[in-house]
Amino acid sequence: MTRIAIDGGQSALRLRVLPSGRTGEGPGYTHGPDALHRMLDAIRTAAVAADVTGPVELVALGLTGYPQASAEAFAADVGELLDADEVRLTQDMVTAHAGALPDGYGVVVAAGTGLVCLAVDRDGTWRKLDGHGYLFGDAGSAFAIGRAGLVAVQRARDGRGPVTKLADTALDPVTLYRSSTLVDDVARFAPEVLRCAAEGDPVAHELVVRAAGDIAETIEAAVAQLAGEGPVPVACVGGLFAGAGEQLLAPVRDALPSRARLTPAAGNSLDGAERLATGPAGTYADLIVTHRR
C-alpha cells in the first residue's frame, strides 16, 4: 500500500509517493491566522500533482510552522485529507536530522528561509536550538542575510552607510511591507548578497561573515549539549547551504569549536520524511505526534 513523505518548508512543500517515487509540490508555509488551512491546501495541491489516490497506509510530515498547540488535530486533518491509516507529524528539524545523519547522532543545522538546529545524543536525548522565527531568531538564515542586505541598501541610498553594490538593485525594500509573502521575499535577496560578496563587495562580504559567525555560534551551543569529549558530526543542510556552498561553509568551518566535524549530509529533509514513513520512529519517537484511524 502507498506511503507518503512530506517536507513542508517556507519556500515550498514537497511530497514523495512511496514506493513509486512520484513527487508533487505545493506552496510553502506562510504566517498568519489561516496558516494551517493554507498548509492543508498545499498538501492537497502536492498530492494532486503527484497523482495520489487513496487509501494511504502511512503519511510522515516534517513541517515548518509545526502547529504545536494543535498538532493532534492537524494530524487528523491530514489523515482525512489523504485517506491515511496513520499520520506521523513532526517538525522540519526532525526530518532534516533523519535525512542528514542516518545514525541518529550529532548536530544538524537546517537553513533555508529560516534556520533551526537539532542536537541528538547517543542516548536519544535531544535539544532544539534557534528556529525561533524571523522576528526573534533564525540567526544566519536566508531571511537574516536578505534583511541585512536590504538594510544595507537603504543605508547606502540614504548616505547613512557605505557604498555597496547591493544598492544597484531595482528593488525598493519599502514596497515589501505590503507583500503577503514578506518573509520569503526578503529571504530571496540573500543570493544577491552572496553574489555581491563573491564579487568583492566589502559590505556584502561582511554580511556573509556575520551570518557564518551566527551559524557557528549555534553549532557551538549545540555541540556543548552532547555528552563526552569526542568529535561530533555536524551536517549543514537546506537551500541556503546548497546555494552558497563553500562561500558560507568555509567561514562557518573556521569558526567552529574543535569537537565539531562538518559532515556531508546523507540526504535531505524529504529523504528524512521518507525514513520516518518507511521505518520505526526510533530516536525521534518523542518528537513525533502519531494519529491513527
C-alpha positions in Angstrom: 0.0 0.0 0.0 1.1 3.6 -0.7 3.1 5.6 1.8 3.8 9.3 1.6 6.6 11.5 2.8 6.2 15.3 3.0 8.7 18.1 3.6 7.0 21.4 4.3 9.3 24.4 4.1 8.8 28.1 3.9 9.5 28.3 0.2 7.8 25.1 -0.9 6.1 21.9 0.3 7.4 18.8 -1.4 5.6 15.4 -1.4 7.0 12.0 -2.4 4.9 8.9 -3.0 6.4 5.6 -1.9 7.5 3.2 -3.3 6.9 4.7 -6.8 8.9 7.9 -6.1 6.4 10.2 -7.8 6.7 13.8 -6.5 4.5 16.8 -6.2 4.9 20.3 -4.9 2.7 22.9 -3.2 3.2 26.4 -1.8 5.4 26.9 1.2 4.4 27.9 4.7 3.1 31.5 5.2 2.5 33.1 8.6 -1.0 34.2 9.6 -4.2 33.2 11.2 -5.1 30.8 8.3 -1.6 29.2 8.1 -2.9 25.7 8.9 -5.7 26.0 6.3 -3.1 27.1 3.7 -0.8 24.2 4.7 -3.6 21.7 4.1 -4.3 23.3 0.7 -0.6 23.0 -0.1 -0.6 19.3 0.8 -3.7 18.9 -1.4 -2.0 20.6 -4.3 1.1 18.5 -4.0 -0.9 15.3 -3.7 -2.8 16.1 -6.9 0.4 16.9 -8.7 1.8 13.5 -7.6 -1.4 11.7 -8.6 -2.0 10.4 -5.1 -5.0 8.1 -4.8 -6.2 6.7 -1.5 -6.2 4.8 0.6 -2.8 5.6 2.0 -1.1 3.4 4.6 1.1 6.0 6.3 2.0 9.7 5.9 5.1 11.2 7.5 5.4 15.0 7.6 8.1 17.4 8.7 6.8 20.9 8.7 8.0 24.4 9.2 5.3 26.2 11.2 4.6 23.0 13.1 1.3 23.5 14.9 2.5 22.9 18.5 -0.8 23.7 20.2 -3.0 21.7 17.7 -0.7 19.0 16.3 -3.0 16.1 17.0 -6.0 17.8 15.3 -3.9 18.8 12.4 -2.6 15.2 12.0 -6.2 14.0 12.0 -7.0 16.6 9.3 -4.1 15.3 7.2 -5.3 11.8 7.7 -8.7 12.7 6.4 -7.4 14.7 3.5 -5.2 11.8 2.2 -7.3 8.9 3.4 -4.4 7.7 5.5 -4.5 4.9 8.2 -1.6 6.6 10.1 -0.1 10.0 10.2 3.3 10.8 11.8 3.7 14.6 12.2 6.8 16.3 13.4 8.9 19.5 12.9 11.1 20.0 9.8 14.2 19.9 12.0 13.5 16.3 12.8 13.2 15.2 9.1 16.3 17.3 8.3 18.2 15.4 11.0 16.8 12.0 10.0 17.8 12.6 6.4 21.3 14.0 7.1 22.5 11.7 9.8 21.2 8.2 9.4 22.9 7.0 12.6 20.8 9.5 14.6 23.7 11.0 16.5 25.0 14.5 16.0 24.0 18.0 15.1 22.1 19.2 12.0 21.6 22.8 11.1 18.8 23.3 8.5 19.0 26.7 6.9 16.7 28.0 4.2 14.4 30.9 4.6 14.6 30.2 8.4 17.2 28.3 10.4 16.8 25.6 13.1 19.3 23.3 14.7 18.8 19.9 16.3 21.3 18.1 18.5 20.7 14.4 19.3 22.9 12.5 21.7 23.7 8.8 21.6 21.2 8.0 24.3 18.4 9.7 22.3 18.2 12.9 24.3 17.8 15.9 22.1 17.9 19.7 22.1 16.5 22.2 19.7 18.3 25.5 19.2 17.0 28.6 17.4 14.2 28.1 14.9 12.5 31.0 16.8 11.2 32.6 13.6 12.1 35.6 11.6 11.3 38.2 14.4 13.2 36.6 17.3 15.7 34.1 15.8 16.7 32.2 12.7 20.2 33.8 13.0 22.3 33.2 9.9 19.2 32.2 7.8 18.5 33.4 4.2 15.9 35.8 5.8 18.5 37.2 8.1 21.0 37.6 5.3 18.4 39.1 3.0 17.2 41.5 5.6 20.7 42.7 6.5 21.3 43.2 2.8 18.2 45.3 2.3 19.1 47.3 5.4 22.5 48.0 3.7 20.7 49.0 0.6 18.6 51.6 2.4 21.6 52.9 4.4 23.7 53.3 1.3 20.9 55.1 -0.6 20.3 57.4 2.4 24.0 58.2 2.7 24.0 56.7 6.3 26.1 53.8 5.3 28.9 52.8 3.0 28.5 52.5 -0.7 27.7 48.9 -1.8 26.9 47.0 -5.0 23.8 45.8 -3.2 22.2 49.2 -3.7 22.3 48.6 -7.5 19.1 46.5 -7.2 16.0 47.9 -8.7 14.0 46.7 -5.7 12.6 49.3 -3.3 12.6 47.4 0.0 9.9 49.5 1.5 7.4 48.0 -1.1 7.8 44.6 0.6 5.8 45.8 3.6 2.7 45.2 1.5 3.6 41.7 0.5 1.6 38.7 1.8 4.8 36.7 1.4 7.1 39.2 3.1 9.4 36.6 4.8 10.0 34.7 1.6 10.5 37.9 -0.4 13.2 39.2 2.0 14.9 35.8 2.0 15.1 35.9 -1.8 17.5 38.8 -1.5 20.1 36.5 0.2 21.5 35.2 -3.2 22.2 38.8 -4.2 24.2 39.4 -1.0 26.2 36.2 -1.7 26.8 37.2 -5.3 28.0 40.7 -4.4 30.2 39.2 -1.7 31.8 36.8 -4.2 32.4 39.8 -6.5 34.4 41.5 -3.8 31.9 44.0 -2.3 33.1 44.6 1.3 29.7 45.3 2.7 28.2 42.1 1.3 31.2 40.1 2.4 30.9 41.4 6.0 27.2 40.3 6.0 28.2 36.8 4.9 30.9 36.5 7.5 28.5 37.7 10.2 25.9 35.1 9.1 28.6 32.4 9.2 29.5 33.5 12.7 25.9 33.3 13.8 25.6 29.8 12.4 28.9 28.7 14.1 27.7 30.1 17.4 24.5 28.0 17.2 26.6 24.9 16.3 28.9 25.5 19.2 26.0 25.7 21.6 24.5 22.5 20.1 27.8 20.5 20.4 28.1 21.6 24.0 24.8 19.9 24.8 26.2 16.4 23.8 28.0 14.2 26.3 31.6 13.2 26.1 34.6 14.9 24.5 34.9 13.1 21.2 34.2 14.6 17.8 30.5 15.4 16.9 29.3 15.1 13.3 27.7 18.3 12.1 25.7 18.5 8.9 24.6 21.7 7.3 21.6 21.2 5.1 18.9 23.3 3.3 18.6 25.6 0.4 20.9 28.3 1.9 23.9 26.0 2.2 23.1 24.3 -1.2 23.1 27.7 -2.9 26.1 29.2 -1.1 28.4 26.2 -0.8 31.9 26.8 0.4 31.3 30.6 0.3 29.3 30.1 3.6 30.7 26.8 4.8 34.3 27.9 4.8 33.8 30.7 7.3 31.5 28.5 9.3 34.2 25.8 9.5 36.8 28.3 10.5 34.7 29.5 13.5 33.7 26.0 14.8 34.8 24.5 18.1 37.3 21.7 17.9 34.7 18.9 18.6 32.6 19.9 15.7 33.2 17.9 12.4 31.4 19.2 9.4 30.0 16.1 7.7 28.3 15.8 4.3 24.6 15.2 4.7 23.5 11.7 3.7 20.2 13.1 2.4 17.7 16.0 2.6 14.6 16.7 4.6 12.3 14.8 2.2 14.6 11.8 2.5 14.3 12.1 6.3 10.5 12.2 6.0 10.8 9.0 3.8 12.8 7.3 6.6 10.0 8.2 9.1 7.4 6.9 6.7 9.1 3.6 6.0 10.7 2.6 9.3 10.3 2.9 13.0 10.3 6.3 14.7 13.3 5.2 16.8 15.4 8.1 18.1 12.8 10.6 17.1 9.8 8.9 18.8 9.4 11.7 21.4 9.3 14.3 18.7 6.5 12.8 16.6 2.8 13.1 17.0 1.0 10.0 15.7 -2.6 9.8 14.6 -4.3 6.5 13.7 -7.8 6.0 12.5 
